[in-house]
Amino acid sequence: MAMWSAKEIVLWQEAVYYYELGKYEQAKRKFLQVLLREPADEIALYYAASCAFYLEEIEEAEAYAKAAVKSGTQKEICFALLGAICIEKKAYVEAEEWLLATLHENPKNAGVMAQYAYLMLQTGYEEKAKHLLAHAQYLGHDDETVLHYQYFFQRAYEQPMEQEETIRSYVRVAGNRVDKLVKLGLLALDQEAYREARAYFTQAYRMNPLDEHLVQVLERLDKLIHPMNWPERILLKTGGPSVWWIMLILCLYILAKLHWYSSLMAVGIFAILVCGYFWFSPFLYKWTCKMARRG
């Protein structure tokens, strides 16, 4: 970059600034402008690949990442990104190869060790996953990426107290403000604090309005906290549909055994009404939202 003009240096700084804010669409446009001048710039290719990955443009991300590998010496970060891309593609064997290649370049890369641990968890190698995560924590217990995967391990094993502690640690060290807000939103969701979760996801969306996933999450939360959907909230807080179906079947069985047929009929009618409400409420919710927008 020593031979770059002041304008080109500003362009690079803007690209990195948008990237660090989590505004990947804007960052990607800037990095592509850099690549118009330097098509083989390995760092710009890496950042373009990373932006495309976060934007779920997986094939494009893979192409840029492989071009970055061919163009320079920054193999470690490029191999790690290709591992993440292959995980997203569910090409787990190839993902493992890229992650192992990364660890061959740097055996002390705690973040990639944690990522490899989570890949093993996803593919059913639980004991190996736990061992790898423990090693990642030893290498970097306060590493942002280690904390990221540690949180998802704890979600998988339903450890709410540990999840909260991990998120608090993650928020202290993470650089990406959008991701901090998303993690806090996930924590609030785990605690069934839906309005608090919505507040966090709304802040994240305002910082990155092009993220379709955030839009979907907010739409789901809007539906969940709407007064019309209070039965669904109760259902979720008390074990979910499967628990209620088991309870209903057990209740009907006991009433039938006791020959309490009037009670059996009352419970059956109530169950039909509740099922009908759950079936009809989405249509009613859409209609009320449509009327509200017109108003």
C-alpha positions in Angstrom: 0.0 0.0 0.0 3.1 2.3 0.1 2.5 3.3 -3.5 -1.2 4.0 -3.1 -2.7 7.4 -3.4 -4.3 9.2 -0.4 -7.7 8.5 -2.0 -7.0 4.8 -2.3 -5.8 4.6 1.3 -9.1 6.3 2.4 -11.0 3.7 0.4 -9.2 0.9 2.2 -9.9 2.5 5.6 -13.6 2.9 4.8 -13.8 -0.8 3.7 -12.2 -1.9 7.0 -14.4 0.5 9.0 -17.6 -0.9 7.5 -16.3 -4.5 8.0 -15.6 -3.9 11.7 -19.1 -2.5 12.1 -20.6 -5.6 10.6 -21.9 -3.7 7.5 -20.8 -6.3 5.1 -22.6 -5.2 2.0 -21.0 -1.7 2.1 -17.6 -3.2 3.1 -17.7 -5.7 0.2 -18.4 -2.9 -2.3 -15.4 -1.0 -1.0 -13.1 -4.1 -1.1 -14.2 -4.9 -4.7 -13.2 -1.3 -5.6 -9.7 -2.1 -4.1 -9.6 -5.3 -6.2 -10.2 -3.3 -9.4 -6.8 -1.7 -8.8 -5.1 -4.7 -7.3 -6.8 -7.9 -8.5 -4.3 -10.1 -6.7 -4.3 -8.3 -3.4 -4.6 -11.3 -1.0 -5.9 -9.3 2.0 -8.6 -7.6 -0.1 -9.5 -11.0 -1.5 -9.8 -12.4 2.0 -11.9 -9.6 3.2 -14.2 -9.8 0.1 -14.5 -13.5 0.7 -15.4 -12.9 4.4 -18.0 -10.3 3.5 -19.6 -12.6 0.9 -19.6 -15.4 3.6 -21.4 -13.2 6.1 -23.9 -12.2 3.4 -24.5 -15.9 2.7 -23.1 -15.6 -0.8 -21.3 -18.9 -0.3 -20.0 -19.7 -3.8 -18.7 -16.2 -4.3 -17.0 -16.4 -0.8 -15.3 -19.7 -1.7 -14.1 -18.3 -5.0 -12.5 -15.2 -3.4 -11.0 -17.3 -0.6 -9.4 -19.7 -3.0 -8.1 -16.8 -5.0 -6.6 -15.3 -1.9 -4.8 -18.6 -1.1 -3.3 -18.6 -4.6 -2.3 -14.9 -4.4 -0.3 -14.8 -1.3 1.2 -16.1 1.9 -1.8 -15.5 4.3 -2.7 -19.2 4.3 -3.8 -19.5 7.9 -6.7 -17.0 7.8 -7.7 -18.1 4.3 -7.7 -21.8 5.3 -9.8 -21.0 8.3 -12.3 -19.1 6.2 -12.6 -22.0 3.7 -13.2 -24.3 6.6 -16.1 -22.1 7.8 -17.4 -21.9 4.2 -17.4 -25.7 3.8 -19.2 -26.1 7.2 -21.9 -23.7 5.8 -22.1 -25.9 2.7 -22.3 -29.0 5.0 -19.2 -30.4 3.2 -17.9 -31.6 6.6 -15.1 -33.8 5.3 -13.6 -30.9 3.3 -14.2 -28.5 6.2 -12.2 -30.8 8.5 -9.3 -30.8 5.9 -9.2 -27.0 5.8 -9.4 -26.6 9.5 -6.6 -29.2 10.0 -4.5 -27.3 7.4 -5.0 -24.2 9.4 -3.9 -25.9 12.6 -0.9 -27.2 10.7 0.0 -23.6 9.9 -0.5 -22.6 13.5 -1.2 -25.3 16.1 -1.9 -22.6 18.7 -4.8 -21.0 16.9 -7.3 -21.2 19.7 -10.3 -19.9 17.6 -9.8 -22.5 14.9 -9.4 -25.2 17.5 -12.7 -24.2 19.0 -14.3 -24.1 15.5 -12.9 -27.6 14.8 -14.4 -28.7 18.2 -17.8 -27.5 17.2 -17.5 -29.3 13.8 -16.9 -32.5 15.7 -19.9 -31.8 17.9 -22.1 -31.3 14.8 -20.9 -34.5 13.3 -21.5 -36.6 16.4 -17.9 -37.0 17.8 -18.9 -35.6 21.3 -15.9 -36.8 23.3 -13.4 -35.5 20.7 -15.3 -32.2 20.5 -15.1 -31.8 24.3 -11.4 -32.5 24.3 -10.7 -30.1 21.5 -12.8 -27.3 23.1 -10.9 -27.8 26.4 -7.6 -27.4 24.5 -9.0 -24.3 22.8 -9.9 -22.8 26.1 -6.4 -23.6 27.4 -4.9 -21.8 24.4 -7.2 -18.8 24.7 -9.9 -18.7 27.3 -10.8 -15.1 26.5 -10.4 -15.4 22.7 -13.5 -14.0 20.9 -13.9 -17.1 18.7 -13.4 -19.5 21.5 -16.1 -17.8 23.5 -18.4 -17.8 20.5 -18.2 -21.6 20.1 -18.1 -22.2 23.8 -21.5 -20.5 24.0 -23.0 -22.8 21.3 -21.6 -25.8 23.1 -23.4 -24.7 26.2 -26.6 -24.2 24.3 -26.3 -27.7 22.9 -25.9 -29.1 26.4 -28.5 -26.7 27.9 -26.3 -25.0 30.5 -28.1 -21.6 31.0 -25.9 -20.3 33.8 -22.7 -21.0 31.9 -24.3 -19.5 28.8 -24.9 -16.2 30.5 -21.4 -16.0 31.9 -19.9 -16.8 28.5 -22.0 -14.1 26.8 -20.9 -11.5 29.3 -17.3 -12.4 28.6 -17.9 -12.4 24.9 -19.4 -8.9 25.0 -16.3 -7.6 26.8 -13.8 -8.8 24.2 -15.8 -8.9 20.9 -15.1 -6.2 18.4 -18.2 -6.6 16.2 -21.0 -4.5 17.8 -23.7 -6.2 15.7 -22.6 -9.7 16.8 -22.5 -8.5 20.4 -26.2 -7.4 20.2 -27.1 -10.7 18.4 -25.5 -12.7 21.2 -27.3 -10.7 23.9 -30.5 -11.2 21.9 -29.9 -15.0 21.9 -29.3 -15.0 25.6 -32.5 -13.1 26.2 -34.3 -15.7 24.0 -32.9 -18.5 26.0 -34.2 -16.8 29.1 -37.6 -16.4 27.4 -37.3 -12.6 27.8 -38.8 -12.0 24.4 -39.3 -8.2 24.6 -35.7 -7.8 25.8 -34.5 -10.0 22.9 -36.5 -7.9 20.4 -34.8 -4.8 21.7 -31.3 -6.3 21.1 -32.2 -7.6 17.7 -33.8 -4.3 16.7 -30.5 -2.4 17.6 -28.6 -5.0 15.6 -30.9 -4.5 12.6 -30.6 -0.7 12.8 -26.8 -1.1 12.5 -27.1 -3.7 9.6 -30.5 -3.3 7.9 -29.5 -5.5 5.0 -29.3 -8.7 7.1 -32.2 -10.8 6.1 -31.8 -13.2 9.0 -32.3 -10.3 11.5 -35.5 -9.3 9.6 -36.8 -12.9 10.0 -35.9 -13.0 13.7 -37.7 -9.7 14.3 -40.8 -10.9 12.4 -40.9 -14.0 14.5 -40.5 -12.1 17.7 -43.2 -9.6 16.7 -45.5 -12.5 16.2 -44.5 -14.1 19.5 -45.0 -11.1 21.7 -48.3 -10.0 20.0 -51.2 -10.2 22.5 -53.0 -12.6 20.2 -50.3 -15.2 20.5 -50.2 -15.5 24.3 -51.2 -19.2 24.2 -48.1 -19.9 22.1 -45.9 -18.2 24.7 -47.4 -20.3 27.4 -46.9 -23.4 25.3 -43.2 -22.6 24.8 -42.6 -21.8 28.4 -44.1 -25.1 29.6 -42.2 -27.6 27.6 -43.6 -27.2 24.0 -46.2 -29.0 22.0 -44.8 -32.5 22.6 -45.2 -32.1 26.4 -48.8 -30.9 26.0 -49.7 -33.7 23.7 -48.4 -36.3 26.1 -50.3 -34.6 29.0 -53.5 -34.5 26.9 -53.3 -38.2 25.9 -52.5 -39.2 29.5 -55.4 -37.1 30.8 -57.9 -38.5 28.4 -56.6 -42.1 29.1 -57.1 -41.6 32.9 -60.6 -40.0 32.5 -61.6 -42.9 30.3 -60.3 -45.5 32.8 -62.3 -43.7 35.6 -65.4 -43.6 33.4 -65.7 -39.8 33.9 -67.2 -39.4 30.4 -68.5 -35.9 30.9 -65.1 -34.7 32.0 -63.6 -36.6 29.1 -65.9 -34.8 26.7 -65.1 -31.4 28.2 -61.4 -31.9 28.0 -61.7 -33.2 24.4 -63.8 -30.2 23.3 -61.3 -27.8 25.0 -58.4 -29.5 23.2 -60.2 -29.1 19.9 -60.9 -25.4 20.6 -57.3 -24.8 21.5 -56.0 -26.7 18.4 -58.5 -24.6 16.3 -57.2 -21.4 17.8 -53.6 -22.4 17.0 -54.6 -23.2 13.5 -56.6 -20.0 12.9 -54.5 -17.5 14.9 -51.7 -17.1 12.2 -54.3 -16.0 9.6 -55.9 -13.7 12.1 -52.5 -12.2 13.1 -51.7 -11.5 9.4 -55.0 -9.9 8.9 -54.6 -7.6 12.0 -51.1 -6.6 10.9 -52.4 -5.8 7.4 -55.2 -3.7 8.8 -52.7 -1.9 11.1 -50.5 -1.0 8.2 -53.4 0.4 6.3 -54.5 2.4 9.3 
